[in-house]
Amino acid sequence: MSVARSRLLPALLCLALPFGAMADSADTPTLAIGAGVQRMPSWAGARTHRSDPIPFVDIELPQYGFSLSTEDGLQYDLIRGTHLHGGLYGDYQWGRDHDDLGRLAGKIPTLAPRATGGGYLEWDFSKQLDAGMRLSHDINGAGAYLELYAEWDPPKIGLVEQSLQLRWQAMNGGAMQRFFGITPVSAQALGVPVWQPDTGSQLAALEYDLFLPTSQHTGLAASLAYGCLLGDAAASPLVRQYGSRSQFTESLAFVYHF
């Protein structure tokens, strides 16, 4: 099922563009490019936001089991069943820059972007409803990530195509420590306790996406996602004293569909 979707983890796990062009049929090849703007938390757990220009790419070749997009990453379907799909999965994680940290700059470390790789499984209940999971690991690091999701495409409202997604995400101790941990040096600089989070739940999120055609080949894609940090991520002094459990991401892009 080709849908408009985001993962909210550009600030939390990976970050990915939170929308995609919707195809009329799951068997129809898709090629779409575009550009837009995304407003997202400045860093994982931040209460402040940043706005960045973003590219948009959505390539889907169902006959080969291949897809590549700025919102879903790379997927190669090795099963290609009528309802069951699964195979290789890869994505790219945003880190956090010095300029993103504001008053925390110099007190907690910056994080370089990382590529992740792993696998996925997905079950299509219908062309409008699917559910699945993704399991991945840092290619050059210690972080591991699990995501469970369910996605539904409601009926169109006029020309407007819609998508709703509910997801739950978890991290291992290495990833938790990287994004939400506080070392003794950082704890002293911030005046907060040392924090060593462990494996567990990290985020629950709900997202609404829409696509409005503006011509035969063009359209506007928009997305609004709300996420709530969970477990050791929410309990981190970084979040409790300098951030927020509530994480919002909004996107708007102009898309050209070939």
Accessible surface in RSA format (square Angstrom, percent):
REM  Atomic radii and reference values for relative SASA: ProtOr
REM  Chains: A
REM  Algorithm: Lee & Richards
REM  Probe-radius: 1.40
REM  Slices: 20
REM RES _ NUM      All-atoms   Total-Side   Main-Chain    Non-polar    All polar
REM                ABS   REL    ABS   REL    ABS   REL    ABS   REL    ABS   REL
RES MET A   1    43.56  22.6   5.37   3.6  38.18  90.9   7.68   6.5  35.88  47.5
RES SER A   2    10.34   8.7   1.53   2.0   8.81  20.3   2.64   5.6   7.70  10.8
RES VAL A   3    10.20   6.7   5.61   5.1   4.59  11.1   5.61   4.9   4.59  12.5
RES ALA A   4     0.00   0.0   0.00   0.0   0.00   0.0   0.00   0.0   0.00   0.0
RES ARG A   5     2.23   0.9   2.23   1.1   0.00   0.0   0.07   0.1   2.16   1.3
RES SER A   6     0.00   0.0   0.00   0.0   0.00   0.0   0.00   0.0   0.00   0.0
RES ARG A   7     4.24   1.8   4.24   2.2   0.00   0.0   0.45   0.6   3.79   2.3
RES LEU A   8     0.31   0.2   0.19   0.1   0.12   0.3   0.20   0.1   0.12   0.3
RES LEU A   9     1.25   0.7   1.04   0.7   0.20   0.5   1.04   0.7   0.20   0.5
RES PRO A  10     0.99   0.7   0.06   0.1   0.93   3.4   0.06   0.0   0.93   5.8
RES ALA A  11     7.85   7.2   0.31   0.5   7.53  17.1   4.87   6.9   2.98   7.9
RES LEU A  12     0.61   0.3   0.27   0.2   0.34   0.9   0.37   0.3   0.25   0.7
RES LEU A  13     8.66   4.8   7.94   5.7   0.72   1.8   8.42   5.9   0.24   0.6
RES CYS A  14    10.58   8.0  10.58  11.8   0.00   0.0   0.63   1.6   9.95  10.7
RES LEU A  15     5.73   3.2   0.00   0.0   5.73  14.4   0.00   0.0   5.73  15.4
RES ALA A  16     6.43   5.9   0.55   0.8   5.88  13.4   6.19   8.7   0.24   0.6
RES LEU A  17     8.19   4.6   4.37   3.1   3.82   9.6   5.85   4.1   2.34   6.3
RES PRO A  18     0.16   0.1   0.16   0.1   0.00   0.0   0.16   0.1   0.00   0.0
RES PHE A  19     0.10   0.0   0.10   0.1   0.00   0.0   0.10   0.1   0.00   0.0
RES GLY A  20     0.32   0.4   0.00   N/A   0.32   0.4   0.32   0.9   0.00   0.0
RES ALA A  21     0.47   0.4   0.22   0.3   0.25   0.6   0.22   0.3   0.25   0.7
RES MET A  22    14.04   7.3   6.88   4.6   7.17  17.1   2.78   2.4  11.27  14.9
RES ALA A  23    21.04  19.3   3.01   4.6  18.03  41.0   5.44   7.7  15.61  41.3
RES ASP A  24   132.83  93.0  95.14  94.7  37.68  89.1  38.69  91.1  94.14  93.9
RES SER A  25    33.26  28.1  29.08  38.8   4.18   9.6  24.24  51.6   9.02  12.6
RES ALA A  26    40.95  37.7  23.10  35.6  17.86  40.6  26.36  37.1  14.60  38.7
RES ASP A  27   114.75  80.4  99.32  98.9  15.44  36.5  29.89  70.3  84.87  84.6
RES THR A  28    62.95  44.8  59.70  60.5   3.25   7.8  45.41  61.0  17.54  26.5
RES PRO A  29    68.84  50.2  56.92  51.9  11.92  43.3  57.21  47.2  11.63  72.3
RES THR A  30     2.17   1.5   0.23   0.2   1.94   4.6   1.42   1.9   0.75   1.1
RES LEU A  31    77.12  42.9  74.55  53.3   2.57   6.5  74.55  52.4   2.57   6.9
RES ALA A  32     0.00   0.0   0.00   0.0   0.00   0.0   0.00   0.0   0.00   0.0
RES ILE A  33    79.89  45.5  79.89  59.5   0.00   0.0  79.89  57.5   0.00   0.0
RES GLY A  34    22.98  28.3   0.00   N/A  22.98  28.3  13.66  37.5   9.33  20.9
RES ALA A  35    63.76  58.6  56.79  87.6   6.97  15.9  57.04  80.3   6.72  17.8
RES GLY A  36    21.75  26.8   0.00   N/A  21.75  26.8  15.22  41.8   6.53  14.6
RES VAL A  37    72.54  47.7  72.12  65.3   0.42   1.0  72.12  62.7   0.42   1.1
RES GLN A  38     7.21   4.0   6.77   4.9   0.44   1.1   0.50   1.1   6.71   5.1
RES ARG A  39   107.19  45.0 106.19  54.1   1.00   2.4  33.19  45.4  74.00  44.9
RES MET A  40    11.31   5.9  11.31   7.5   0.00   0.0   9.56   8.1   1.75   2.3
RES PRO A  41     0.64   0.5   0.56   0.5   0.08   0.3   0.56   0.5   0.08   0.5
RES SER A  42     9.51   8.0   7.25   9.7   2.26   5.2   1.27   2.7   8.24  11.5
RES TRP A  43    10.79   4.3   8.00   3.9   2.79   6.6   5.99   3.2   4.81   7.8
RES ALA A  44     3.29   3.0   0.70   1.1   2.59   5.9   0.70   1.0   2.59   6.9
RES GLY A  45     0.00   0.0   0.00   N/A   0.00   0.0   0.00   0.0   0.00   0.0
RES ALA A  46     1.28   1.2   0.30   0.5   0.98   2.2   0.30   0.4   0.98   2.6
RES ARG A  47   119.69  50.3 100.09  51.0  19.60  46.7  48.95  66.9  70.74  42.9
RES THR A  48    79.42  56.5  74.36  75.4   5.06  12.1  72.18  97.0   7.24  10.9
RES HIS A  49    56.47  30.9  25.48  17.7  30.98  79.3  22.01  22.7  34.46  40.1
RES ARG A  50    68.10  28.6  60.78  31.0   7.32  17.4  24.28  33.2  43.81  26.6
RES SER A  51    72.72  61.5  44.65  59.6  28.07  64.7  27.08  57.7  45.65  63.9
RES ASP A  52    36.90  25.8  36.62  36.4   0.28   0.7  14.20  33.4  22.70  22.6
RES PRO A  53   116.92  85.2 102.22  93.2  14.70  53.4 103.27  85.3  13.65  84.9
RES ILE A  54    21.15  12.0  17.00  12.7   4.16  10.0  19.37  13.9   1.79   4.9
RES PRO A  55    89.78  65.4  86.14  78.5   3.64  13.2  88.77  73.3   1.02   6.3
RES PHE A  56     2.16   1.1   0.61   0.4   1.55   4.0   0.61   0.4   1.55   4.4
RES VAL A  57    46.22  30.4  46.11  41.7   0.11   0.3  46.11  40.1   0.11   0.3
RES ASP A  58     2.69   1.9   2.69   2.7   0.00   0.0   0.18   0.4   2.51   2.5
RES ILE A  59    45.97  26.2  45.97  34.2   0.00   0.0  45.97  33.1   0.00   0.0
RES GLU A  60    37.75  21.7  37.75  28.6   0.00   0.0   7.23  14.0  30.52  24.9
RES LEU A  61    54.89  30.6  54.86  39.2   0.03   0.1  54.86  38.5   0.03   0.1
RES PRO A  62    43.73  31.9  20.50  18.7  23.23  84.5  29.79  24.6  13.94  86.7
RES GLN A  63    99.44  55.6  70.13  51.3  29.31  69.8  56.43 120.1  43.01  32.6
RES TYR A  64   132.36  61.8 131.96  75.1   0.41   1.1  86.27  64.8  46.09  56.8
RES GLY A  65     9.62  11.9   0.00   N/A   9.62  11.9   7.30  20.0   2.32   5.2
RES PHE A  66    64.16  32.1  60.77  37.6   3.39   8.8  61.42  37.2   2.74   7.8
RES SER A  67    23.27  19.7  23.16  30.9   0.11   0.3  18.73  39.9   4.54   6.4
RES LEU A  68    73.13  40.7  73.13  52.3   0.00   0.0  73.13  51.4   0.00   0.0
RES SER A  69     9.87   8.3   3.83   5.1   6.04  13.9   4.88  10.4   4.99   7.0
RES THR A  70    43.20  30.7  30.98  31.4  12.22  29.1  38.99  52.4   4.21   6.4
RES GLU A  71     5.67   3.3   5.67   4.3   0.00   0.0   0.19   0.4   5.48   4.5
RES ASP A  72    27.49  19.3  27.49  27.4   0.00   0.0   4.18   9.8  23.31  23.2
RES GLY A  73     8.24  10.2   0.00   N/A   8.24  10.2   7.38  20.3   0.85   1.9
RES LEU A  74    74.19  41.3  73.50  52.6   0.69   1.7  73.50  51.6   0.69   1.9
RES GLN A  75    25.19  14.1  24.91  18.2   0.28   0.7   1.66   3.5  23.53  17.8
RES TYR A  76    79.36  37.1  79.36  45.2   0.00   0.0  46.04  34.6  33.32  41.1
RES ASP A  77    13.11   9.2  13.07  13.0   0.04   0.1   5.96  14.0   7.16   7.1
RES LEU A  78   108.06  60.2  75.85  54.3  32.20  81.0  79.19  55.6  28.87  77.7
RES ILE A  79    80.46  45.8  55.42  41.3  25.04  60.4  59.90  43.1  20.56  55.8
RES ARG A  80   115.98  48.7  89.69  45.7  26.29  62.6  40.25  55.0  75.73  45.9
RES GLY A  81    25.87  31.9   0.00   N/A  25.87  31.9  21.02  57.7   4.85  10.9
RES THR A  82   124.02  88.2  91.67  92.9  32.35  77.1  63.19  84.9  60.82  91.9
RES HIS A  83    78.38  42.8  76.27  53.0   2.11   5.4  50.74  52.3  27.64  32.2
RES LEU A  84    68.44  38.1  67.24  48.1   1.20   3.0  67.24  47.2   1.20   3.2
RES HIS A  85    38.99  21.3  38.99  27.1   0.00   0.0  32.52  33.5   6.47   7.5
RES GLY A  86     0.60   0.7   0.00   N/A   0.60   0.7   0.58   1.6   0.02   0.1
RES GLY A  87    16.16  19.9   0.00   N/A  16.16  19.9   9.07  24.9   7.09  15.9
RES LEU A  88   104.48  58.2 104.33  74.6   0.15   0.4 104.45  73.4   0.03   0.1
RES TYR A  89    13.59   6.3   6.94   3.9   6.65  17.3   4.45   3.3   9.14  11.3
RES GLY A  90    14.47  17.8   0.00   N/A  14.47  17.8  13.77  37.8   0.70   1.6
RES ASP A  91    20.62  14.4   7.27   7.2  13.35  31.6   7.63  17.9  12.99  13.0
RES TYR A  92   101.29  47.3 101.23  57.6   0.06   0.2  77.22  58.0  24.06  29.7
RES GLN A  93     1.77   1.0   1.77   1.3   0.00   0.0   0.32   0.7   1.45   1.1
RES TRP A  94   116.63  46.8 113.84  55.1   2.79   6.6 106.52  56.8  10.11  16.4
RES GLY A  95    19.17  23.6   0.00   N/A  19.17  23.6   2.76   7.6  16.41  36.7
RES ARG A  96     7.57   3.2   6.23   3.2   1.34   3.2   4.15   5.7   3.42   2.1
RES ASP A  97    81.60  57.2  79.56  79.2   2.05   4.8  19.18  45.1  62.42  62.3
RES HIS A  98   109.33  59.8 105.26  73.2   4.07  10.4  79.82  82.3  29.51  34.3
RES ASP A  99   133.16  93.3 103.28 102.8  29.88  70.7  36.25  85.3  96.91  96.6
RES ASP A 100    19.92  14.0  10.24  10.2   9.68  22.9   4.02   9.5  15.90  15.9
RES LEU A 101     4.79   2.7   0.23   0.2   4.55  11.4   0.73   0.5   4.05  10.9
RES GLY A 102    53.44  65.9   0.00   N/A  53.44  65.9  43.74 120.0   9.70  21.7
RES ARG A 103   166.26  69.8 142.04  72.4  24.22  57.7  76.53 104.6  89.73  54.4
RES LEU A 104     3.87   2.2   3.87   2.8   0.00   0.0   3.87   2.7   0.00   0.0
RES ALA A 105    27.79  25.6  10.78  16.6  17.02  38.7  10.78  15.2  17.01  45.1
RES GLY A 106    74.13  91.4   0.00   N/A  74.13  91.4  37.28 102.3  36.85  82.5
RES LYS A 107    86.33  42.1  80.24  49.2   6.09  14.5  38.37  34.5  47.96  51.1
RES ILE A 108     8.39   4.8   1.99   1.5   6.40  15.4   4.42   3.2   3.97  10.8
RES PRO A 109    76.67  55.9  64.98  59.2  11.69  42.5  76.12  62.8   0.55   3.4
RES THR A 110    71.74  51.0  55.22  56.0  16.52  39.4  22.26  29.9  49.47  74.8
RES LEU A 111    17.85   9.9  13.82   9.9   4.03  10.1  15.85  11.1   2.00   5.4
RES ALA A 112    69.52  63.9  56.92  87.8  12.60  28.7  62.47  88.0   7.05  18.7
RES PRO A 113    64.28  46.9  47.78  43.6  16.51  60.0  48.01  39.6  16.27 101.1
RES ARG A 114    62.64  26.3  57.51  29.3   5.13  12.2  12.94  17.7  49.69  30.1
RES ALA A 115    44.00  40.5  36.95  57.0   7.05  16.0  36.95  52.0   7.05  18.7
RES THR A 116     5.52   3.9   3.18   3.2   2.34   5.6   1.00   1.3   4.52   6.8
RES GLY A 117    24.68  30.4   0.00   N/A  24.68  30.4  17.91  49.2   6.77  15.2
RES GLY A 118    32.83  40.5   0.00   N/A  32.83  40.5  23.50  64.5   9.33  20.9
RES GLY A 119    26.00  32.1   0.00   N/A  26.00  32.1  20.46  56.1   5.54  12.4
RES TYR A 120    16.37   7.6   8.04   4.6   8.33  21.7   5.64   4.2  10.73  13.2
RES LEU A 121    84.11  46.8  83.71  59.9   0.40   1.0  83.86  58.9   0.25   0.7
RES GLU A 122    27.67  15.9  26.01  19.7   1.66   3.9   1.97   3.8  25.70  21.0
RES TRP A 123   112.28  45.1 111.37  53.9   0.91   2.1 102.50  54.7   9.78  15.9
RES ASP A 124    17.99  12.6  17.99  17.9   0.00   0.0   7.91  18.6  10.08  10.1
RES PHE A 125   114.76  57.4  90.05  55.8  24.71  64.3  92.74  56.2  22.03  63.0
RES SER A 126    51.21  43.3  38.41  51.3  12.79  29.5  43.98  93.7   7.23  10.1
RES LYS A 127   128.64  62.8 116.72  71.6  11.92  28.4  77.86  70.1  50.78  54.1
RES GLN A 128    90.01  50.3  90.01  65.8   0.00   0.0  29.67  63.2  60.34  45.8
RES LEU A 129    69.93  38.9  69.93  50.0   0.00   0.0  69.93  49.1   0.00   0.0
RES ASP A 130     1.93   1.4   1.91   1.9   0.03   0.1   0.00   0.0   1.93   1.9
RES ALA A 131    30.72  28.2  28.87  44.6   1.85   4.2  29.14  41.0   1.58   4.2
RES GLY A 132    16.26  20.0   0.00   N/A  16.26  20.0  11.06  30.4   5.19  11.6
RES MET A 133    63.63  33.0  63.63  42.1   0.00   0.0  36.42  31.0  27.22  36.1
RES ARG A 134    10.04   4.2   8.69   4.4   1.35   3.2   4.03   5.5   6.01   3.6
RES LEU A 135    96.07  53.5  94.71  67.8   1.36   3.4  94.71  66.5   1.36   3.7
RES SER A 136    12.06  10.2   8.21  11.0   3.85   8.9   2.88   6.1   9.18  12.9
RES HIS A 137    83.52  45.6  82.16  57.1   1.37   3.5  59.85  61.7  23.67  27.5
RES ASP A 138     5.50   3.9   0.00   0.0   5.50  13.0   0.00   0.0   5.50   5.5
RES ILE A 139   124.81  71.0  92.82  69.2  31.98  77.1  98.78  71.1  26.03  70.6
RES ASN A 140   127.07  87.6 117.26 113.3   9.81  23.6  28.32  68.2  98.75  95.4
RES GLY A 141    32.11  39.6   0.00   N/A  32.11  39.6  16.25  44.6  15.86  35.5
RES ALA A 142    66.28  60.9  55.60  85.8  10.68  24.3  60.53  85.2   5.75  15.2
RES GLY A 143     1.42   1.8   0.00   N/A   1.42   1.8   0.37   1.0   1.05   2.4
RES ALA A 144    23.17  21.3  22.16  34.2   1.01   2.3  22.49  31.7   0.68   1.8
RES TYR A 145    11.68   5.5   9.26   5.3   2.43   6.3  10.64   8.0   1.04   1.3
RES LEU A 146    48.55  27.0  47.65  34.1   0.90   2.3  47.90  33.6   0.66   1.8
RES GLU A 147    10.99   6.3  10.80   8.2   0.19   0.4   8.94  17.3   2.05   1.7
RES LEU A 148    76.37  42.5  74.93  53.6   1.44   3.6  75.17  52.8   1.19   3.2
RES TYR A 149     9.09   4.2   0.93   0.5   8.15  21.2   4.24   3.2   4.85   6.0
RES ALA A 150    42.74  39.3  39.92  61.6   2.82   6.4  40.33  56.8   2.41   6.4
RES GLU A 151     6.25   3.6   4.91   3.7   1.34   3.2   0.96   1.9   5.29   4.3
RES TRP A 152   110.56  44.4 110.56  53.5   0.00   0.0  93.03  49.6  17.52  28.4
RES ASP A 153    21.24  14.9  20.08  20.0   1.16   2.7  11.18  26.3  10.06  10.0
RES PRO A 154    20.28  14.8  12.66  11.5   7.62  27.7  12.66  10.5   7.62  47.3
RES PRO A 155   105.69  77.0  91.28  83.2  14.41  52.4 103.65  85.6   2.03  12.6
RES LYS A 156   124.18  60.6  98.50  60.4  25.67  61.1  55.75  50.2  68.43  72.9
RES ILE A 157   117.05  66.6 110.73  82.5   6.32  15.2 113.98  82.1   3.07   8.3
RES GLY A 158    68.74  84.8   0.00   N/A  68.74  84.8  44.23 121.4  24.51  54.9
RES LEU A 159   123.42  68.7 118.01  84.4   5.40  13.6 118.56  83.3   4.86  13.1
RES VAL A 160    34.75  22.9  34.75  31.5   0.00   0.0  34.75  30.2   0.00   0.0
RES GLU A 161    21.86  12.5  21.14  16.0   0.72   1.7   4.95   9.6  16.91  13.8
RES GLN A 162    18.58  10.4  16.39  12.0   2.19   5.2   0.02   0.0  18.56  14.1
RES SER A 163     0.05   0.0   0.05   0.1   0.00   0.0   0.00   0.0   0.05   0.1
RES LEU A 164    60.53  33.7  58.92  42.2   1.61   4.1  59.06  41.5   1.48   4.0
RES GLN A 165     1.34   0.7   0.00   0.0   1.34   3.2   1.29   2.7   0.05   0.0
RES LEU A 166   110.09  61.3 107.16  76.7   2.94   7.4 107.16  75.3   2.94   7.9
RES ARG A 167     4.08   1.7   0.05   0.0   4.04   9.6   3.00   4.1   1.08   0.7
RES TRP A 168    81.26  32.6  80.76  39.1   0.50   1.2  74.09  39.5   7.17  11.6
RES GLN A 169     0.38   0.2   0.38   0.3   0.00   0.0   0.00   0.0   0.37   0.3
RES ALA A 170    11.67  10.7  11.25  17.4   0.43   1.0  11.53  16.2   0.14   0.4
RES MET A 171     2.92   1.5   0.00   0.0   2.92   7.0   2.81   2.4   0.11   0.2
RES ASN A 172    40.13  27.7  38.03  36.8   2.10   5.1  18.60  44.8  21.53  20.8
RES GLY A 173    18.58  22.9   0.00   N/A  18.58  22.9  14.59  40.0   3.99   8.9
RES GLY A 174    31.73  39.1   0.00   N/A  31.73  39.1  17.26  47.4  14.47  32.4
RES ALA A 175     0.20   0.2   0.00   0.0   0.20   0.5   0.20   0.3   0.00   0.0
RES MET A 176     0.55   0.3   0.55   0.4   0.00   0.0   0.55   0.5   0.00   0.0
RES GLN A 177    60.38  33.8  55.29  40.4   5.09  12.1  41.89  89.2  18.49  14.0
RES ARG A 178    35.19  14.8  20.95  10.7  14.24  33.9  24.01  32.8  11.18   6.8
RES PHE A 179     5.56   2.8   5.18   3.2   0.39   1.0   5.39   3.3   0.17   0.5
RES PHE A 180     0.20   0.1   0.20   0.1   0.00   0.0   0.20   0.1   0.00   0.0
RES GLY A 181    11.26  13.9   0.00   N/A  11.26  13.9   0.08   0.2  11.18  25.0
RES ILE A 182     1.68   1.0   0.10   0.1   1.58   3.8   1.41   1.0   0.27   0.7
RES THR A 183    60.55  43.1  57.95  58.7   2.61   6.2  55.05  73.9   5.51   8.3
RES PRO A 184    91.65  66.8  85.17  77.6   6.48  23.6  86.53  71.4   5.12  31.8
RES VAL A 185   119.91  78.9 116.80 105.7   3.12   7.5 118.28 102.8   1.63   4.4
RES SER A 186     5.78   4.9   5.74   7.7   0.04   0.1   0.83   1.8   4.95   6.9
RES ALA A 187     5.99   5.5   4.83   7.4   1.17   2.7   5.36   7.6   0.63   1.7
RES GLN A 188   157.62  88.1 131.30  96.0  26.32  62.7  48.22 102.6 109.40  83.0
RES ALA A 189    52.24  48.0  22.52  34.7  29.72  67.6  34.38  48.4  17.86  47.3
RES LEU A 190    16.59   9.2   0.64   0.5  15.94  40.1   3.33   2.3  13.25  35.7
RES GLY A 191    68.11  84.0   0.00   N/A  68.11  84.0  36.89 101.2  31.22  69.9
RES VAL A 192    12.45   8.2   0.55   0.5  11.90  28.7   4.32   3.7   8.13  22.1
RES PRO A 193    84.25  61.4  72.31  65.9  11.95  43.4  83.85  69.2   0.40   2.5
RES VAL A 194    68.82  45.3  48.81  44.2  20.01  48.2  48.81  42.4  20.01  54.3
RES TRP A 195    62.53  25.1  62.01  30.0   0.51   1.2  62.53  33.3   0.00   0.0
RES GLN A 196   146.00  81.6 118.22  86.4  27.78  66.1  23.75  50.5 122.26  92.7
RES PRO A 197    10.17   7.4   0.00   0.0  10.17  37.0   1.58   1.3   8.58  53.3
RES ASP A 198    93.29  65.3  92.09  91.7   1.20   2.8  27.07  63.7  66.22  66.0
RES THR A 199    90.89  64.6  67.93  68.9  22.96  54.7  54.54  73.3  36.35  55.0
RES GLY A 200    27.60  34.0   0.00   N/A  27.60  34.0  27.60  75.7   0.00   0.0
RES SER A 201    38.69  32.7  31.44  42.0   7.25  16.7   9.77  20.8  28.92  40.5
RES GLN A 202     0.00   0.0   0.00   0.0   0.00   0.0   0.00   0.0   0.00   0.0
RES LEU A 203     0.33   0.2   0.01   0.0   0.31   0.8   0.01   0.0   0.31   0.8
RES ALA A 204    35.49  32.6  32.87  50.7   2.62   6.0  33.31  46.9   2.18   5.8
RES ALA A 205     3.91   3.6   0.00   0.0   3.91   8.9   3.39   4.8   0.52   1.4
RES LEU A 206    97.97  54.6  93.82  67.1   4.16  10.4  93.82  65.9   4.16  11.2
RES GLU A 207     0.75   0.4   0.00   0.0   0.75   1.8   0.75   1.4   0.00   0.0
RES TYR A 208    73.90  34.5  72.86  41.5   1.04   2.7  60.69  45.6  13.22  16.3
RES ASP A 209     0.16   0.1   0.00   0.0   0.16   0.4   0.16   0.4   0.00   0.0
RES LEU A 210    51.35  28.6  51.30  36.7   0.05   0.1  51.30  36.0   0.05   0.1
RES PHE A 211    12.84   6.4  12.84   8.0   0.00   0.0  12.84   7.8   0.00   0.0
RES LEU A 212    67.02  37.3  67.02  47.9   0.00   0.0  67.02  47.1   0.00   0.0
RES PRO A 213    40.06  29.2  31.70  28.9   8.36  30.4  31.70  26.2   8.36  52.0
RES THR A 214    74.26  52.8  36.53  37.0  37.73  89.9  44.73  60.1  29.53  44.6
RES SER A 215    63.92  54.0  40.26  53.7  23.66  54.5  51.29 109.2  12.63  17.7
RES GLN A 216   166.05  92.9 125.10  91.4  40.95  97.5  51.67 110.0 114.39  86.8
RES HIS A 217    72.62  39.7  71.47  49.7   1.15   2.9  51.28  52.8  21.34  24.8
RES THR A 218    24.95  17.7  22.03  22.3   2.92   7.0  17.78  23.9   7.17  10.8
RES GLY A 219     0.00   0.0   0.00   N/A   0.00   0.0   0.00   0.0   0.00   0.0
RES LEU A 220    65.90  36.7  65.90  47.1   0.00   0.0  65.90  46.3   0.00   0.0
RES ALA A 221     0.00   0.0   0.00   0.0   0.00   0.0   0.00   0.0   0.00   0.0
RES ALA A 222    26.45  24.3  25.67  39.6   0.78   1.8  25.98  36.6   0.47   1.2
RES SER A 223     7.63   6.4   0.09   0.1   7.54  17.4   2.83   6.0   4.80   6.7
RES LEU A 224    96.46  53.7  93.54  66.9   2.92   7.3  93.54  65.7   2.92   7.9
RES ALA A 225     0.05   0.0   0.00   0.0   0.05   0.1   0.05   0.1   0.00   0.0
RES TYR A 226    86.45  40.4  85.55  48.7   0.90   2.3  65.96  49.6  20.49  25.3
RES GLY A 227     0.00   0.0   0.00   N/A   0.00   0.0   0.00   0.0   0.00   0.0
RES CYS A 228    32.10  24.3  32.10  35.8   0.00   0.0  10.38  26.3  21.72  23.4
RES LEU A 229     0.00   0.0   0.00   0.0   0.00   0.0   0.00   0.0   0.00   0.0
RES LEU A 230    42.69  23.8  42.40  30.3   0.30   0.7  42.69  30.0   0.00   0.0
RES GLY A 231    47.68  58.8   0.00   N/A  47.68  58.8  33.71  92.5  13.97  31.3
RES ASP A 232    47.95  33.6  44.97  44.8   2.98   7.1   3.69   8.7  44.26  44.1
RES ALA A 233     0.00   0.0   0.00   0.0   0.00   0.0   0.00   0.0   0.00   0.0
RES ALA A 234     9.60   8.8   7.29  11.3   2.31   5.2   7.42  10.4   2.18   5.8
RES ALA A 235    36.33  33.4  31.85  49.1   4.49  10.2  35.59  50.1   0.74   2.0
RES SER A 236     0.00   0.0   0.00   0.0   0.00   0.0   0.00   0.0   0.00   0.0
RES PRO A 237     0.89   0.6   0.74   0.7   0.15   0.5   0.89   0.7   0.00   0.0
RES LEU A 238     0.99   0.6   0.81   0.6   0.18   0.5   0.97   0.7   0.02   0.0
RES VAL A 239     2.18   1.4   0.81   0.7   1.38   3.3   0.81   0.7   1.38   3.7
RES ARG A 240   134.41  56.4 102.83  52.4  31.58  75.2  54.47  74.4  79.94  48.4
RES GLN A 241    86.35  48.3  67.69  49.5  18.66  44.4  26.48  56.4  59.87  45.4
RES TYR A 242    40.01  18.7  31.59  18.0   8.42  21.9  13.28  10.0  26.74  33.0
RES GLY A 243     3.94   4.9   0.00   N/A   3.94   4.9   0.00   0.0   3.94   8.8
RES SER A 244    33.67  28.5  27.75  37.0   5.92  13.6  17.01  36.2  16.66  23.3
RES ARG A 245   117.96  49.5 113.09  57.6   4.88  11.6  43.46  59.4  74.51  45.2
RES SER A 246    43.10  36.4  36.03  48.1   7.07  16.3  10.68  22.7  32.43  45.4
RES GLN A 247     0.75   0.4   0.14   0.1   0.61   1.5   0.66   1.4   0.09   0.1
RES PHE A 248    84.23  42.1  84.18  52.1   0.05   0.1  84.18  51.0   0.05   0.1
RES THR A 249     0.18   0.1   0.05   0.1   0.13   0.3   0.01   0.0   0.17   0.3
RES GLU A 250    49.73  28.6  48.47  36.7   1.27   3.0  37.81  73.1  11.92   9.7
RES SER A 251     8.00   6.8   0.00   0.0   8.00  18.4   3.33   7.1   4.66   6.5
RES LEU A 252    91.06  50.7  89.48  64.0   1.58   4.0  89.48  62.8   1.58   4.3
RES ALA A 253     1.95   1.8   0.17   0.3   1.78   4.0   1.95   2.7   0.00   0.0
RES PHE A 254   104.15  52.1 101.56  62.9   2.58   6.7 101.56  61.6   2.58   7.4
RES VAL A 255     0.20   0.1   0.01   0.0   0.19   0.5   0.01   0.0   0.19   0.5
RES TYR A 256    84.54  39.5  84.33  48.0   0.21   0.6  51.93  39.0  32.62  40.2
RES HIS A 257    44.71  24.4  44.11  30.7   0.60   1.5  24.51  25.3  20.20  23.5
RES PHE A 258   122.02  61.0  81.47  50.5  40.55 105.5 101.30  61.4  20.72  59.3
END  Absolute sums over single chains surface
CHAIN  1 A    11416.9       9277.3       2139.5       7671.0       3745.8
END  Absolute sums over all chains
TOTAL         11416.9       9277.3       2139.5       7671.0       3745.8
